[in-house]
Amino acid sequence: MGLLIDGRWHDQWYDTKKHGGEFVRESAKLRDWVTADGSPGPEGQPGLVAEPGRFHLYVSLACPWAHRTLIMRKLKGLEDMIGVSHTSPLMLANGWTYATDEGSSGDPLNGVDYHHQLYTLTDPQYTGRVTVPALWDRRTGRIVNNESAELVRMLGSAFDDLTGNRLDFYPEDLRETIDAVNADVYDHVNNGVYKAGFATDQKVYDKHVAALFAALDRLEARLEAGRYLAGEWLTEADIRLFTTLVRFDAVYHGHFKCNLRRIEDYPNLSNYLRELYQWPGIAETVSFDHIKRHYYYSHDTINPTRIVPQGPVLDLMRPHDRERLPGRGIRGA
């Protein structure tokens, strides 16, 4: 994981010493917003008109943040509207690459070899971490947004008039609940696994592992009473949690030392994970090959031998029990 400083690439890991052993995630910097008519985003961000073929999504199949956008693209029927390119699972000295011999799709749009080149095409003096996902605007020739949570919202509504797909993953009457769940899940689960896995101090690690499993315990209790995180409707909150859960037993449990329990040890969370995995279209967005090769091979500070384990054996297609709770699918279906 490297970064650009004044447009120059640096192969530089996170400076946890500066933060007392803590991993601190950098906020995304490219925040334009795609809307149906080009109006500004919800916080006044510059707006761009949603148009067929205008935008292209750059992702990693290994990355849970990018995975959110792939799921939303699939469920909203945007495959013909928004192209996609994916990196190699290996993130080494040059960061994310488009090396096809390592499993990348290549970059037929811009022809770059390295993901960081898309950032310097956007701004030759760019300074910051080079991350996925990134939404590229063909018209202006730049990345317009690299914040996954915002991209999920945009893909969830901006193209509805073009596709006729009215599935609503952020219903107005559930927004307060969704926002509260998202905040807890982001801090303690989505980012919590990284705060534990990238910690370089025992006390820091202990603190974040405890917070992670306290959050999983809360989610387990929540899913005892409701089929989905916001009740009877599947929403963006479920998509945001799913991408961490599906990676948990395969990589976070072992590689990130988040090993108090597996997701498989939680009756509600494990059944919920299988239901979402089996939801039409979602399983095909999951690549355990990319997930395992990325984490175990790329993080040599954690796994210096770069041996990728063969296990665990996961059967996410076996039956789940979520029908015991009332569920109404996705709003607008």
VOBA-1610 file (N, C-alpha, C; in pm, whole numbers, padded with zeros to 5 digits, always signed):
BEGIN
Met+00085-00118+00000Met+00000+00000+00000Met+00089+00124+00000Gly+00093+00196-00110Gly+00174+00315-00119Gly+00090+00440-00132Leu+00159+00549-00164Leu+00089+00676-00179Leu+00166+00764-00276Leu+00096+00865-00323Leu+00156+00967-00407Leu+00185+01090-00323Ile+00300+01150-00346Ile+00335+01277-00285Ile+00377+01370-00398Asp+00297+01473-00419Asp+00321+01567-00530Asp+00335+01493-00663Gly+00251+01391-00679Gly+00249+01319-00805Gly+00354+01212-00821Arg+00436+01190-00721Arg+00541+01088-00728Arg+00505+00969-00637Trp+00521+00849-00692Trp+00483+00728-00620Trp+00586+00694-00512His+00535+00656-00394His+00621+00611-00284His+00564+00480-00230Asp+00647+00378-00226Asp+00607+00249-00168Asp+00623+00261-00017Gln+00519+00305+00049Gln+00529+00340+00190Gln+00411+00285+00268Trp+00439+00203+00370Trp+00335+00146+00455Trp+00282+00253+00550Tyr+00175+00223+00619Tyr+00118+00317+00714Tyr+00214+00344+00830Asp+00223+00469+00870Asp+00311+00508+00980Asp+00236+00495+01111Thr+00230+00371+01163Thr+00157+00349+01288Thr+00233+00404+01408Lys+00366+00417+01398Lys+00442+00471+01511Lys+00396+00612+01546Lys+00362+00688+01443Lys+00319+00827+01465Lys+00191+00834+01546His+00113+00724+01543His-00017+00721+01611His-00018+00622+01727Gly+00098+00592+01783Gly+00104+00505+01899Gly+00065+00362+01871Gly+00095+00313+01751Gly+00061+00177+01713Gly-00074+00163+01645Glu-00145+00274+01627Glu-00278+00274+01566Glu-00269+00284+01414Phe-00355+00212+01345Phe-00379+00232+01203Phe-00485+00341+01188Val-00453+00444+01112Val-00547+00554+01088Val-00573+00563+00939Arg-00698+00544+00901Arg-00736+00545+00760Arg-00750+00689+00710Glu-00691+00716+00595Glu-00702+00849+00534Glu-00838+00865+00467Ser-00899+00981+00481Ser-01028+01007+00417Ser-01008+01021+00266Ala-01109+00979+00191Ala-01106+00995+00045Ala-01106+01143+00010Lys-01041+01177-00101Lys-01024+01318-00136Lys-01102+01361-00259Leu-01142+01265-00342Leu-01211+01298-00467Leu-01360+01273-00447Arg-01440+01380-00444Arg-01574+01366-00388Arg-01684+01429-00474Asp-01664+01440-00605Asp-01774+01486-00690Asp-01886+01383-00685Trp-02006+01425-00721Trp-02125+01343-00701Trp-02203+01328-00831Val-02236+01206-00869Val-02317+01181-00988Val-02463+01183-00948Thr-02542+01264-01017Thr-02685+01275-00991Thr-02761+01264-01123Ala-02891+01243-01113Ala-02972+01223-01233Ala-02965+01341-01328Asp-02960+01463-01273Asp-02963+01583-01356Asp-02838+01670-01343Gly-02737+01621-01274Gly-02616+01700-01257Gly-02622+01800-01144Ser-02726+01795-01064Ser-02737+01885-00950Ser-02631+01847-00845Pro-02601+01939-00752Pro-02498+01910-00653Pro-02533+01790-00566Gly-02430+01733-00503Gly-02450+01623-00410Gly-02515+01668-00283Pro-02545+01575-00192Pro-02620+01607-00070Pro-02551+01706+00022Glu-02420+01720+00012Glu-02347+01817+00093Glu-02288+01927+00007Gly-02350+01950-00110Gly-02306+02056-00199Gly-02190+02020-00289Gln-02156+01891-00299Gln-02045+01849-00385Gln-02078+01881-00532Pro-01977+01910-00613Pro-02003+01934-00757Pro-02076+01816-00819Gly-02177+01845-00898Gly-02260+01741-00957Gly-02221+01708-01100Leu-02242+01583-01138Leu-02218+01534-01272Leu-02343+01459-01318Val-02380+01475-01443Val-02501+01412-01494Val-02480+01263-01518Ala-02571+01181-01469Ala-02569+01038-01496Ala-02605+01014-01642Glu-02514+00955-01717Glu-02535+00930-01859Glu-02486+00791-01894Pro-02550+00725-01990Pro-02504+00591-02030Pro-02362+00596-02085Gly-02277+00507-02038Gly-02142+00495-02092Gly-02045+00603-02050Arg-02088+00697-01969Arg-01999+00806-01931Arg-01897+00765-01825Phe-01936+00674-01736Phe-01854+00644-01619Phe-01799+00501-01623His-01685+00485-01562His-01617+00355-01558His-01566+00334-01416Leu-01588+00213-01364Leu-01553+00182-01227Leu-01424+00100-01223Tyr-01327+00149-01147Tyr-01203+00076-01124Tyr-01208+00016-00984Val-01187-00116-00973Val-01202-00185-00845Val-01092-00289-00828Ser-01086-00341-00707Ser-01016-00467-00679Ser-01121-00566-00633Leu-01115-00688-00684Leu-01207-00793-00638Leu-01176-00836-00496Ala-01056-00803-00449Ala-01016-00840-00313Ala-01066-00742-00209Cys-01085-00618-00248Cys-01109-00508-00153Cys-01255-00501-00110Pro-01283-00502+00020Pro-01423-00496+00064Pro-01490-00363+00033Trp-01413-00255+00031Trp-01471-00124+00000Trp-01513-00118-00147Ala-01430-00170-00235Ala-01466-00176-00377Ala-01579-00275-00401His-01580-00383-00324His-01681-00487-00341His-01822-00430-00323Arg-01838-00335-00232Arg-01969-00271-00212Arg-02024-00218-00344Thr-01937-00151-00419Thr-01983-00086-00542Thr-02016-00189-00650Leu-01941-00300-00653Leu-01972-00406-00749Leu-02108-00467-00722Ile-02140-00487-00594Ile-02271-00542-00559Ile-02382-00445-00599Met-02365-00317-00570Met-02469-00221-00606Met-02484-00210-00758Arg-02373-00212-00830Arg-02379-00211-00977Arg-02458-00330-01028Lys-02437-00446-00966Lys-02508-00567-01008Lys-02657-00559-00975Leu-02690-00525-00851Leu-02830-00526-00808Leu-02913-00416-00875Lys-02847-00307-00913Lys-02918-00198-00981Lys-02918-00213-01133Gly-02864-00324-01184Gly-02868-00348-01328Gly-02789-00249-01410Leu-02671-00213-01361Leu-02591-00108-01425Leu-02474-00163-01507Glu-02469-00293-01531Glu-02355-00351-01602Glu-02336-00290-01741Asp-02447-00264-01813Asp-02436-00206-01947Asp-02420-00054-01943Met-02442+00004-01829Met-02437+00150-01813Met-02299+00197-01769Ile-02234+00116-01684Ile-02106+00155-01623Ile-02007+00040-01642Gly-01898+00066-01714Gly-01795-00036-01733Gly-01717-00058-01605Val-01639-00166-01603Val-01559-00196-01484Val-01427-00260-01525Ser-01321-00222-01455Ser-01191-00288-01467Ser-01146-00326-01327His-01080-00441-01315His-01032-00480-01182His-00882-00505-01184Thr-00821-00474-01071Thr-00677-00487-01055Thr-00636-00632-01037Ser-00506-00654-01038Ser-00449-00779-00989Ser-00474-00788-00839Pro-00484-00909-00783Pro-00496-00919-00638Pro-00368-00882-00563Leu-00255-00880-00633Leu-00127-00856-00567Leu-00098-00706-00562Met-00077-00656-00442Met-00048-00514-00421Met+00092-00506-00362Leu+00192-00485-00450Leu+00331-00494-00408Leu+00398-00357-00420Ala+00520-00352-00470Ala+00597-00228-00466Ala+00533-00113-00542Asn+00456-00144-00645Asn+00391-00039-00724Asn+00243-00026-00693Gly+00200-00086-00582Gly+00060-00076-00545Gly-00028-00163-00633Trp-00155-00126-00643Trp-00247-00200-00729Trp-00200-00191-00874Thr-00201-00305-00945Thr-00158-00307-01084Thr-00267-00365-01174Tyr-00249-00342-01304Tyr-00339-00401-01404Tyr-00266-00507-01486Ala-00180-00583-01418Ala-00105-00691-01482Ala-00199-00809-01508Thr-00224-00838-01634Thr-00319-00944-01668Thr-00265-01082-01633Asp-00132-01099-01630Asp-00078-01230-01596Asp-00091-01261-01447Glu-00134-01164-01367Glu-00158-01186-01224Glu-00307-01193-01192Gly-00393-01185-01294Gly-00536-01197-01271Gly-00615-01071-01286Ser-00551-00964-01334Ser-00624-00840-01359Ser-00701-00849-01490Ser-00803-00764-01502Ser-00875-00750-01628Ser-00795-00669-01729Gly-00687-00600-01682Gly-00621-00500-01764Gly-00702-00371-01761Asp-00649-00270-01825Asp-00720-00141-01832Asp-00740-00101-01977Pro-00846-00151-02040Pro-00870-00118-02181Pro-00908+00028-02204Leu-00949+00097-02098Leu-00994+00235-02114Leu-00877+00333-02124Asn-00788+00331-02025Asn-00677+00426-02022Asn-00541+00361-02048Gly-00535+00230-02043Gly-00411+00160-02074Gly-00301+00177-01971Val-00338+00205-01846Val-00234+00222-01744Val-00187+00087-01694Asp-00066+00085-01643Asp-00010-00036-01581Asp-00038-00040-01432Tyr-00042+00078-01370Tyr-00056+00089-01225Tyr-00174+00179-01191His-00245+00143-01085His-00362+00220-01045His-00325+00365-01012His-00206+00385-00955His-00169+00522-00917His-00160+00614-01038Gln-00141+00559-01158Gln-00135+00643-01277Gln-00270+00708-01307Leu-00379+00644-01266Leu-00511+00707-01283Leu-00522+00832-01197Tyr-00458+00829-01081Tyr-00461+00945-00992Tyr-00379+01061-01048Thr-00265+01031-01110Thr-00186+01140-01167Thr-00241+01186-01302Leu-00319+01102-01370Leu-00394+01152-01485Leu-00500+01251-01440Thr-00555+01226-01322Thr-00655+01316-01264Thr-00591+01446-01217Asp-00478+01433-01149Asp-00406+01550-01095Asp-00258+01515-01093Pro-00178+01576-01182Pro-00035+01542-01188Pro+00040+01567-01057Gln-00018+01646-00967Gln+00046+01675-00838Gln-00029+01609-00722Tyr-00103+01504-00750Tyr-00187+01443-00646Tyr-00101+01395-00528Thr-00152+01422-00408Thr-00090+01374-00284Thr-00194+01297-00204Gly-00163+01174-00168Gly-00256+01095-00088Gly-00245+00948-00120Arg-00315+00867-00041Arg-00321+00723-00064Arg-00391+00693-00195Val-00348+00586-00260Val-00405+00544-00387Val-00495+00425-00360Thr-00626+00444-00372Thr-00722+00345-00326Thr-00821+00306-00435Val-00886+00195-00412Val-01002+00152-00488Val-01121+00150-00391Pro-01242+00171-00444Pro-01281+00192-00582Pro-01255+00335-00627Ala-01257+00353-00758Ala-01246+00487-00816Ala-01340+00494-00935Leu-01420+00598-00939Leu-01513+00618-01051Leu-01453+00716-01149Trp-01433+00670-01272Trp-01369+00750-01378Trp-01476+00812-01467Asp-01457+00939-01499Asp-01546+01010-01590Asp-01478+01018-01726Arg-01532+00949-01824Arg-01474+00950-01957Arg-01475+01089-02018Arg-01578+01168-01988Arg-01592+01299-02050Arg-01481+01394-02008Thr-01450+01399-01879Thr-01348+01491-01830Thr-01213+01425-01811Gly-01207+01292-01826Gly-01079+01222-01817Gly-01017+01227-01679Arg-01095+01192-01578Arg-01044+01199-01441Arg-01126+01112-01349Ile-01066+01080-01232Ile-01142+01018-01124Ile-01229+01125-01061Val-01357+01097-01049Val-01447+01197-00991Val-01485+01165-00847Asn-01472+01038-00808Asn-01503+01002-00670Asn-01430+00873-00634Asn-01370+00871-00514Asn-01304+00749-00467Asn-01347+00714-00324Glu-01469+00754-00288Glu-01526+00721-00157Glu-01636+00617-00175Ser-01612+00496-00126Ser-01702+00384-00155Ser-01843+00407-00103Ala-01858+00464+00016Ala-01992+00485+00071Ala-02073+00579-00018Glu-02007+00682-00070Glu-02077+00775-00159Glu-02108+00710-00292Leu-02018+00629-00343Leu-02044+00560-00469Leu-02162+00464-00458Val-02175+00398-00343Val-02291+00311-00320Val-02420+00392-00330Arg-02422+00508-00269Arg-02542+00594-00275Arg-02571+00640-00417Met-02467+00682-00489Met-02486+00729-00626Met-02541+00619-00715Leu-02476+00503-00711Leu-02520+00393-00795Leu-02661+00348-00757Gly-02697+00372-00632Gly-02829+00331-00584Gly-02944+00415-00634Ser-02915+00532-00692Ser-03029+00618-00731Ser-03006+00701-00857Ala-02884+00739-00889Ala-02860+00839-00993Ala-02903+00794-01132Phe-02901+00664-01158Phe-02928+00613-01292Phe-03068+00555-01308Asp-03152+00572-01207Asp-03284+00508-01207Asp-03369+00547-01328Asp-03366+00674-01367Asp-03447+00719-01480Asp-03399+00658-01612Leu-03273+00620-01617Leu-03217+00560-01739Leu-03243+00410-01746Thr-03240+00344-01632Thr-03254+00198-01630Thr-03396+00151-01598Gly-03472+00236-01531Gly-03604+00194-01483Gly-03598+00107-01360Asn-03478+00085-01307Asn-03460+00004-01186Asn-03482+00093-01065Arg-03590+00068-00991Arg-03629+00155-00879Arg-03601+00090-00743Leu-03519-00012-00740Leu-03485-00071-00611Leu-03422+00035-00522Asp-03471+00043-00400Asp-03430+00151-00309Asp-03358+00090-00189Phe-03227+00112-00182Phe-03146+00058-00074Phe-03126+00159+00039Tyr-03186+00277+00025Tyr-03174+00380+00128Tyr-03310+00451+00143Pro-03415+00373+00180Pro-03550+00431+00189Pro-03554+00544+00292Glu-03629+00647+00258Glu-03630+00766+00343Glu-03673+00736+00485Asp-03773+00650+00502Asp-03824+00623+00637Asp-03731+00535+00720Leu-03628+00477+00656Leu-03533+00392+00729Leu-03395+00457+00743Arg-03381+00579+00695Arg-03248+00639+00688Arg-03184+00660+00824Glu-03261+00698+00922Glu-03204+00718+01055Glu-03147+00587+01109Thr-03223+00479+01090Thr-03176+00347+01134Thr-03053+00304+01055Ile-03059+00319+00923Ile-02946+00279+00838Ile-02821+00356+00875Asp-02833+00487+00894Asp-02716+00569+00926Asp-02654+00528+01059Ala-02738+00497+01157Ala-02686+00456+01288Ala-02613+00322+01278Val-02673+00227+01206Val-02608+00096+01188Val-02478+00112+01110Asn-02482+00190+01002Asn-02361+00211+00922Asn-02246+00267+01006Ala-02278+00363+01093Ala-02172+00425+01174Ala-02107+00323+01266Asp-02187+00239+01330Asp-02134+00136+01420Asp-02055+00033+01341Val-02111-00014+01230Val-02046-00118+01151Val-01916-00066+01090Tyr-01918+00057+01039Tyr-01795+00110+00979Tyr-01682+00117+01082Asp-01709+00178+01195Asp-01604+00203+01293Asp-01552+00075+01355His-01641-00015+01390His-01601-00132+01469His-01585-00261+01390Val-01644-00270+01270Val-01636-00394+01193Val-01562-00372+01061Asn-01619-00292+00969Asn-01552-00269+00840Asn-01409-00220+00860Asn-01393-00115+00937Asn-01260-00062+00964Asn-01198-00128+01087Gly-01282-00187+01171Gly-01233-00249+01294Gly-01137-00363+01268Val-01163-00444+01163Val-01071-00554+01134Val-00934-00501+01095Tyr-00931-00387+01026Tyr-00803-00327+00987Tyr-00733-00266+01108Lys-00810-00203+01197Lys-00749-00143+01315Lys-00686-00250+01404Ala-00745-00368+01405Ala-00683-00480+01477Ala-00567-00538+01397Gly-00589-00566+01270Gly-00489-00634+01189Gly-00363-00553+01162Phe-00376-00421+01152Phe-00261-00336+01123Phe-00200-00274+01248Ala-00254-00304+01366Ala-00199-00250+01491Ala-00057-00300+01510Thr+00027-00213+01564Thr+00165-00252+01593Thr+00197-00236+01741Asp+00095-00237+01823Asp+00111-00230+01969Asp+00010-00325+02031Gln+00051-00403+02129Gln-00037-00503+02189Gln-00163-00443+02247Lys-00150-00335+02321Lys-00268-00274+02383Lys-00365-00219+02279Val-00310-00165+02172Val-00395-00114+02064Val-00470-00229+01999Tyr-00398-00336+01970Tyr-00462-00455+01912Tyr-00571-00508+02004Asp-00540-00523+02132Asp-00637-00577+02228Asp-00763-00492+02231Lys-00746-00360+02230Lys-00860-00268+02234Lys-00951-00286+02113His-00890-00295+01995His-00972-00301+01874His-01034-00438+01852Val-00966-00544+01893Val-01028-00676+01885Val-01149-00684+01977Ala-01135-00629+02097Ala-01249-00628+02190Ala-01366-00550+02132Ala-01337-00435+02071Ala-01444-00353+02013Ala-01509-00423+01894Leu-01428-00491+01814Leu-01479-00566+01699Leu-01578-00673+01742Phe-01540-00754+01839Phe-01626-00865+01877Phe-01745-00818+01961Ala-01732-00707+02029Ala-01850-00648+02095Ala-01951-00605+01990Ala-01902-00548+01879Ala-01992-00507+01771Ala-02056-00629+01703Leu-01979-00735+01680Leu-02037-00856+01622Leu-02142-00916+01715Asp-02118-00909+01844Asp-02219-00957+01939Asp-02347-00874+01929Arg-02334-00742+01915Arg-02452-00657+01898Arg-02527-00691+01770Leu-02453-00715+01664Leu-02517-00749+01536Leu-02586-00886+01544Glu-02524-00979+01612Glu-02585-01111+01632Glu-02719-01096+01704Ala-02723-01014+01807Ala-02848-00991+01880Ala-02950-00920+01794Arg-02905-00824+01715Arg-02996-00749+01628Arg-03061-00841+01524Leu-02985-00935+01472Leu-03035-01025+01369Leu-03119-01140+01426Glu-03128-01149+01556Glu-03222-01242+01617Glu-03364-01192+01601Ala-03381-01060+01603Ala-03515-01001+01599Ala-03555-00954+01460Gly-03458-00925+01374Gly-03488-00874+01241Gly-03412-00950+01135Arg-03477-00972+01022Arg-03412-01050+00917Arg-03292-00975+00858Tyr-03307-00841+00847Tyr-03198-00759+00795Tyr-03166-00651+00898Leu-03063-00574+00874Leu-03016-00480+00975Leu-03114-00367+01002Ala-03196-00333+00901Ala-03295-00227+00921Ala-03436-00285+00932Gly-03446-00416+00954Gly-03577-00477+00973Gly-03614-00572+00861Glu-03727-00548+00798Glu-03778-00640+00696Glu-03721-00617+00557Trp-03653-00502+00538Trp-03603-00467+00405Trp-03451-00479+00400Leu-03401-00536+00292Leu-03258-00537+00268Leu-03215-00399+00219Thr-03112-00341+00282Thr-03070-00205+00249Thr-02919-00199+00228Glu-02870-00078+00202Glu-02726-00061+00184Glu-02648-00101+00308Ala-02711-00093+00426Ala-02641-00134+00549Ala-02601-00281+00542Asp-02687-00363+00484Asp-02656-00506+00471Asp-02542-00529+00373Ile-02541-00454+00264Ile-02433-00468+00165Ile-02300-00429+00227Arg-02301-00321+00306Arg-02178-00272+00367Arg-02124-00370+00471Leu-02210-00437+00543Leu-02164-00538+00638Leu-02121-00666+00567Phe-02195-00706+00465Phe-02168-00832+00396Phe-02024-00842+00348Thr-01968-00734+00292Thr-01836-00745+00231Thr-01727-00771+00335Thr-01750-00734+00459Thr-01657-00772+00566Thr-01685-00914+00614Leu-01812-00948+00634Leu-01845-01082+00682Leu-01795-01191+00589Val-01807-01170+00458Val-01771-01276+00364Val-01620-01299+00361Arg-01543-01200+00404Arg-01397-01214+00411Arg-01349-01260+00549Phe-01436-01260+00647Phe-01392-01272+00785Phe-01324-01406+00813Asp-01394-01515+00791Asp-01336-01645+00824Asp-01221-01681+00731Ala-01225-01631+00607Ala-01121-01663+00510Ala-00991-01589+00536Val-00997-01463+00581Val-00873-01387+00598Val-00862-01312+00730Tyr-00967-01246+00776Tyr-00952-01162+00894Tyr-00929-01244+01021His-00993-01359+01030His-00979-01445+01147His-00834-01485+01169Gly-00766-01527+01062Gly-00628-01571+01075Gly-00527-01460+01048His-00536-01400+00931His-00436-01303+00888His-00433-01178+00976Phe-00552-01129+01016Phe-00560-01009+01099Phe-00574-01041+01249Lys-00562-01168+01284Lys-00566-01211+01426Lys-00698-01173+01494Cys-00806-01170+01416Cys-00939-01144+01471Cys-01004-01279+01502Asn-00946-01349+01600Asn-00974-01492+01613Asn-01040-01532+01745Leu-01110-01439+01808Leu-01188-01482+01925Leu-01297-01579+01884Arg-01363-01548+01773Arg-01467-01635+01717Arg-01467-01618+01566Arg-01523-01717+01497Arg-01548-01706+01354Arg-01690-01657+01332Ile-01719-01609+01213Ile-01858-01579+01179Ile-01940-01707+01184Glu-01879-01819+01147Glu-01946-01948+01151Glu-01992-01984+01292Asp-01930-01924+01393Asp-01968-01953+01532Asp-02089-01873+01579Tyr-02133-01778+01499Tyr-02250-01697+01532Tyr-02370-01751+01454Pro-02471-01806+01519Pro-02584-01863+01444Pro-02654-01763+01353Asn-02684-01645+01403Asn-02758-01549+01320Asn-02671-01488+01211Leu-02552-01445+01247Leu-02464-01384+01148Leu-02426-01482+01037Ser-02402-01607+01071Ser-02362-01704+00969Ser-02477-01737+00875Asn-02597-01751+00928Asn-02713-01775+00842Asn-02744-01652+00756Tyr-02734-01535+00815Tyr-02754-01409+00743Tyr-02651-01395+00630Leu-02525-01427+00658Leu-02421-01422+00555Leu-02456-01514+00439Arg-02502-01635+00469Arg-02536-01727+00360Arg-02656-01677+00280Glu-02755-01617+00347Glu-02869-01565+00271Glu-02824-01458+00173Leu-02740-01366+00220Leu-02695-01259+00130Leu-02607-01313+00019Tyr-02520-01406+00051Tyr-02434-01466-00052Tyr-02518-01532-00161Gln-02630-01593-00120Gln-02716-01664-00215Gln-02817-01573-00285Trp-02819-01445-00248Trp-02908-01350-00314Trp-02870-01342-00462Pro-02966-01344-00555Pro-02932-01345-00698Pro-02833-01234-00736Gly-02721-01276-00792Gly-02621-01182-00841Gly-02506-01155-00746Ile-02524-01179-00616Ile-02419-01140-00522Ile-02301-01238-00524Ala-02325-01368-00525Ala-02215-01463-00522Ala-02116-01441-00636Glu-02166-01399-00752Glu-02075-01382-00865Glu-01985-01259-00852Thr-02010-01175-00751Thr-01920-01062-00725Thr-01809-01100-00628Val-01813-01222-00573Val-01716-01265-00472Val-01608-01351-00537Ser-01481-01313-00515Ser-01369-01394-00564Ser-01279-01429-00447Phe-01294-01549-00392Phe-01208-01590-00281Phe-01063-01606-00325Asp-01041-01637-00451Asp-00904-01644-00501Asp-00836-01508-00487His-00900-01403-00536His-00842-01268-00524His-00832-01226-00378Ile-00934-01254-00301Ile-00935-01214-00160Ile-00817-01274-00086Lys-00799-01405-00096Lys-00693-01471-00019Lys-00554-01436-00073Arg-00539-01432-00204Arg-00407-01399-00259Arg-00368-01256-00223His-00465-01166-00226His-00431-01027-00192His-00382-01014-00049Tyr-00462-01056+00046Tyr-00427-01033+00186Tyr-00301-01107+00227Tyr-00294-01236+00197Tyr-00183-01315+00247Tyr-00052-01287+00171Tyr-00064-01245+00045Tyr+00058-01223-00033Tyr+00105-01078-00029Ser+00013-00983-00018Ser+00050-00842-00030Ser+00102-00781+00099His+00055-00831+00214His+00091-00770+00342His+00212-00842+00402Asp+00331-00814+00347Asp+00448-00889+00394Asp+00492-00846+00534Thr+00444-00731+00583Thr+00474-00696+00722Thr+00399-00787+00819Ile+00288-00846+00775Ile+00208-00935+00858Ile+00240-01081+00827Asn+00258-01112+00698Asn+00283-01250+00654Asn+00408-01252+00566Pro+00527-01242+00627Pro+00649-01228+00547Pro+00680-01347+00457Thr+00629-01465+00486Thr+00654-01581+00399Thr+00568-01579+00274Arg+00461-01498+00277Arg+00366-01488+00165Arg+00305-01623+00127Ile+00297-01713+00221Ile+00226-01839+00197Ile+00077-01813+00209Val+00003-01854+00107Val-00143-01838+00105Val-00205-01970+00152Pro-00278-01969+00262Pro-00332-02095+00315Pro-00438-02155+00224Gln-00450-02285+00228Gln-00551-02352+00145Gln-00691-02337+00203Gly-00701-02332+00335Gly-00833-02323+00398Gly-00869-02181+00435Pro-00982-02165+00501Pro-01074-02270+00545Pro-01169-02311+00433Val-01230-02428+00451Val-01334-02473+00359Val-01464-02402+00399Leu-01520-02326+00306Leu-01642-02252+00333Leu-01752-02300+00239Asp-01868-02328+00293Asp-01983-02368+00212Asp-02095-02267+00234Leu-02090-02160+00157Leu-02188-02052+00173Leu-02316-02078+00095Met-02321-02190+00024Met-02443-02224-00050Met-02533-02321+00027Arg-02491-02363+00144Arg-02579-02453+00218Arg-02698-02374+00274Pro-02807-02441+00309Pro-02930-02370+00348Pro-02909-02278+00468His-02990-02173+00472His-02992-02080+00585His-03131-02082+00647Asp-03144-02019+00763Asp-03272-02025+00835Asp-03343-01890+00843Arg-03306-01796+00756Arg-03358-01660+00772Arg-03505-01647+00736Glu-03563-01749+00673Glu-03706-01744+00642Glu-03793-01744+00769Arg-03732-01778+00882Arg-03810-01780+01006Arg-03851-01639+01050Leu-03787-01536+00991Leu-03816-01399+01025Leu-03886-01331+00908Pro-03975-01236+00934Pro-04042-01167+00822Pro-03944-01084+00741Gly-03948-01102+00612Gly-03862-01025+00523Gly-03937-00990+00397Arg-03914-00869+00346Arg-03990-00821+00230Arg-03900-00789+00112Gly-03774-00833+00120Gly-03684-00813+00006Gly-03629-00672+00001Ile-03627-00613-00119Ile-03574-00478-00140Ile-03690-00385-00172Arg-03693-00270-00110Arg-03800-00173-00137Arg-03799-00136-00285Gly-03915-00136-00346Gly-03927-00103-00487Gly-03931-00221-00578Ala-03907-00342-00525Ala-03908-00461-00611Ala-04052-00500-00645
//
